[in-house]
Every structure is written in C-alpha cells, then in structure tokens.
Amino acid sequence: MDSLQLTFDGTVAILTMCTAENRHNPAFAKQMLSTLEEVQKNHTCTALVITASDEKCFSLGIDTDWLMPAIQSKQFDDIKDFMHTMDAVFKTLLLFPIPVIAAINGHAFGNGAILTCACDFRFMRSDKGFFCFPEVDLSIPFLPGMIAFVKKAVPYYRFNEMKLSGRRVSGAELANDHVIERAFDSHESLMEGALNYAKTFDKKRSIFGEHKKRLHKHIIETIDNENPYFIDNMILTV
C-alpha cells in the first residue's frame, strides 16, 4: 500500500497520509514531493488539503527506526539525501501556488508538526491529538530553515516555550494562539471544516504564488543558504 493517497472533492485535492504513524523517511519524502508535483501540474485544482487516515496520528515526524541505525552504520549519503529532499518538500509547500490546508486529525509531533507549519493554514481536532516539538528531548536541534518557517505559523512566545520545553499542546490551545484557524470536536467536523474552507478559494495561481514567493523570500533563502552547512556536515544531533 502506498504511504500517500491522492483524491479529489471537486477542485480540492486531498492528500492523505495512510500509515499508522506517518513517519518521515526517504520513501515518504520522495513520494510526498512527487505527489505535490502531481497536484501542482493539475491546473483544475484550486486548493490542497493534507490529512491522515489514522485515528490517532497525523504524523509522528522523522522515522527514528530508520534514522538512528542509518547514523550508526554511517549511511551519511542516504541521510543527507533525505534531509535535502525534506527541504524540497518544505520549499514546495511554502511556494505552492494554491492554498495548502493541514487538517490535523491526531498527534503531530516533531517533523510532523513542522510539516503543518509549512502549510498556509491549519485546522485541528480539539478532542484528540497533541501538537509537540520533542526535539529538545531527542537531542535533535532544529535546522535554521525550520525555525524560520515555524515562526511564520507559531507566535514567537509560544514557539520559544514549546521548543525549549517539549510540551504537548492541544488543538484548543493552538486555536487561542491562532496557530490553527479553528479546532473541531470530531474527525467528521474537522474534514468538513477544512474542505469548506478550501472551497472558498479560487485565486489565480500567478498572483497567489507571487504573494507567497515574496512573503517567504527570507525563509527560502535561509533554507537554501544555511541548512546545507548543517546537513552536509551531518550536524543533525547533539
């Protein structure tokens, strides 16, 4: 079974992550990038919703069951390729010429939470799932580019607290901080709300993409100019 499924509701593309924890590894990164490119080539699409099929998890982030053995066996080229591909995923989302809406149906931890911050808008359940940056407990520092685009989604005071404490935050709290547009009390209402919001958009790709290109110029420059030093020199853990 593919780890990602692409379906459509009218002109809205729905990208569903289909594994239990939706961990990020080389196969996930490459398929995510390929699927985003497929949506981008479909000029009938006016918005994209990213969600997951699991009842508990949106995404638990980097696949440590792959990463840690890869580090121990010194598969450095594979790790570097994965990190650069994930950066390509983040850049694609940041510059996507149609709205990208994360429908966070469950736990979003680490790279899973970071992925939603690269999206334009976020919706989440209030009754299930937490949003968390556990990297401080895993000895994995954020790359400079990650810090830059998470700060566009999360107010600095909340990001500072979450990043340094590793505390789990609920959808209701994220709604108060305007990290998400709205919290919903069920999976059905979450998807209905995200899709209804997606259907309000019918912007020209040229202007929407140009807005994002100018708005996120400094973030893209940080990803391109600062991340490679840490990735290529394998400065990924402490």
N, C-alpha and C positions, 0 to 999 in steps of 0.2 A: 504494500500500500504506500502511495506517495505521502510524504510528510505534509504536503500542502495541497489544498483543493481550491480551484477557482470556479465560482458560479456567478450568476447574474440575477439581479432583480431589476428588470427594466434596464436603465442605463447605468445602474450602480453595480460595480464589480465587488464581489465578496471573496476575500482571500481568507480561507480557513486553515489554521494550523491543526493537524489531525493526529498528532501523537499524544501520549499521556501527559508528558511534561514539556513538550515542545522545546527541548534543549537545543542550543545553538552549537553546531559542529560544522565541519567542512561541507557535508552533503546538504545540510539545512541552508547554509549561507549561499551556496551556488543555486539551489532551487528557488530560494527567495528572490535572489537577484534576477533569475530567468523569468519568474512569474511576474515580477514588477515590470520587466521589459515587455512581456506579453500584454499586460494591461495598457501600458503606455502606447503600444502600437495600435491598440483598438480605439480608434477615434470616435466611436459611438459612446464610450464611457465618459460620464460626467463626474464621477466620484468613486472612491475606493474605500471599502470598509475592511479592516483587518481584525479577525477574531480567532477563536479556537473552539474546537468541538468538545474538549474535555470538560467534565462537570466541575472540576476543582481548579484547574490551572489554565491560565492564559499562556504564560511561558516562564519557566524557572531559570532562564538565562543560559550561560555557557555550559556545555556538556563537560563537566569536570571528569566524568568517567572516561572521556576521550582525551581531554587536555592534560591531565596530570601524568598518565602513562606516556603521552607523547613527549612531555617535558623530560621525564625520567629516561626515556630511550633516545633523547636528543634528536627528535624528528623536527628540527627547528625550521626547515623549509616549509613543511606542512603547516606548522603553527603560524608562521609569517604569512603564508598564502591565505589562511583562514582569516586572520586579523585584517589583512588588506581587503579581502572580499566583504567582510562585515562593514568595513568603512565605506565600500562601494554601495552596500545596501543602505546605510545611513544617508549617504550623499544623495542617492536616488530618491529616497523619501523626502529629504529636505528640499529638493528641487523638482519634485513631481508636479506636473502641470495641471493636475486636478486635485481637489481636496482629498486628503488621506485621513480617515477617521478610525481610531482604535476603539473597538468595543471590547473592553477588558472584562471578561466573563469570570475570572478567577484570579489566583495568585499571579502577580507579575513581579518577579524577583530579578535583581541584577541586570544582566543584559536584556532580559525580557522587559523590565521596566524602562530601561534605556531606549529600547526599540520604540516604545509608545511615545517617548519624548521627541523622537524624530518625526512623528506624525504631526499633522496640523491641529487635530482636535482629539479629545479623549472623552469617552463615556465609560462608566464602570458600575458594577453592582455594589449596592450598599449592604446587602445581606450575606455576601460571600466573597472571600478573596482579600488579600492584602497586597500592598504596593511597598516594595522594600529594596534598598540598596545594601546588601550584606557584604559588599566587597571589603569593608573595614575589618570584618571578622574572618575573611578568607585570605587576607594579605594580598589582595589584588587591587592596585591603585587604578583610578580612572585615567584613561588617556586624555590628553588636553582637548581633543575634539569632542569627546563625550561630555566633558564638563561644559563646553561651550553650548552644545545644543540642549543639554538637560536644563541649563539655566534659562533657556527660552520658554520652557514648559513649566518649571517649578520655581516659585518665588525664592529668592536667594536665602532668606532666613530659614525656610523650610528645607531647602536642599542642603544647606550647611548642617542643620540638625540631623537630617536623615543620613547623609553621607558619613558623618562622624560618629553617629550612634548605632547605625544599622537597624533602627527601629522600624517595625512594621506599621504601616498607616492604612486606615480603612478608606473605602470609597467616600463615605460621608465626610471624613476629614479633608480629603482631597477636593471635594466639591466646595467646602468652605474656603479653601485656599485657591480656588479657581484653577487648579491643575487639570481637573476634568470639567466638562461643561455641565454634567448632571450625573447623579447617582440613581440607580434603579433598584427595585426590590426583588427582581426576578430576571432570569435569563431571557424570557419572552419579552418583557418590557424593555430590557436593555437593547435587544436587537431591533425591536420596533422603533425605539427612540433613535438609535444610531442610523437606521435606514431612512426614517422620516427626515432626519436632519440632512443626511447625504442627498436626498432628493430635492432639497431646497436649492441646491447648487446647479447652475447651468452657465458657468462663466467661460469666456473664451480662453482657450489654453494659452494663447500667446500672452495675454495680459496677466493671467493667473501665474504662469510660470515666470514671467519677468518680475512680478512682485516678489516672489519667493527668492529668485536669483539675487535681487538687490537686498532684500531683507536679511538673507542668510549669508551674504558675501563673506563676512568676517568668520563665520563658522566654517565654511568650506575652506577658507584659507588656512585656518587652524588645523583642520583635518589633513589637508594636503601638505602643509609645511612643518607641522610639529609632530604629528603622530608617527611618521615614518622613522624618526630617530629612535623612539621607544620600541617600535615593532621590530625594526631591522636589527637592533642591538639586543633584542629579547629582554628588555627591561619591563617585564609584564607582571612580575610578582615581587614581593618583598620578603 
